[in-house]
Amino acid sequence: MFTVEAVLVGLLAAFVVGLSKTAIPGGGLLMVPLVATVVEGRLIAGASLPLLLAADVFAVSWYRHHTRWDLLRPIAPWVGLGFAGGTVFYVIVGSSVRPIDLTIGSTILLMVGIQLWRMWRRRPPRPATSTESAMYGAAGGFTTFVSNSAGPVINTYLVGLGLGKDELVGTSAWFYFAVNLAKIPLYLALGVVGSGGAFFTGDTLLWDLTVVPGIAAGVYLGRWALPRISQQSFVVLVLVLSAIGGLRLVAG
């Protein structure tokens, strides 16, 4: 059973997830350290996934008309490669948390650094090269698989393509919904055959159900706030939150 403190932290994490899905992409990375105060190891990813899927349903239903499928197709096969890498990674490290944090945090900071460099050089938005699609797709697949924290990677990729607010939210919504669904059978299989334990337990699923109201509060506030955030402020906020999340993971 979870304590009152665990439920309150969960409500805050759920609120952050909801807000990130409809107004502040990348902000959801702040959920990872919050969930880590309640559970540890593989359960961090397992406890986070149902919350993400619940918020994905709202985002997909509201912003589906703004999805840029043409931008998702080039990275799809590379996301699959990232999933494969994440599976191998979990088999190797088991339930150890620190290697996961260091790997994810370093990847996020690298991607943010690339985007800041592009902005400093004032390079205009342009279509991604095949190399960039491979790099972002594989990194996004890997990071979402190991800790549900691909937001900064994928959002940095989409920001570099010059997407507006609605298109970025709509495109990322379908991306996350698809990959989050795909993770369920893989997490279940790893929990059975791996040596690091299960990703889901009865307690974590009950905790998820208890804190779902936080998601509703976050998504509705985000939907109200999105039209009121300027495009420049939106991009800066995405990158700043991504960098903060990456630094927190690296610092431990």
ABEGO torsion letter per residue (X at the ends): XBBAAAAAAAAAAAAAAAAAAAABBGAAAAAAAAAAAABBEAAAAAAAAAAAAAAAAAAAAAAAAABBAAAAAAAAAAAAAAAAAAAAAAAAAEABAAAAAAAAAAAAAAAAAAAAAAAAAGBBBBBBBAAAAAAAAAAAAAAAAAAGAAAAAAAAAAAAAGBBAAAAAAAAAAAAAAAAAAAAAAAAAAAAABAAEBABBAAAAAAAAAAAAAAAAAAAAAAAAAAABBAAAAAAAAAAAAAAAAAAAAAX
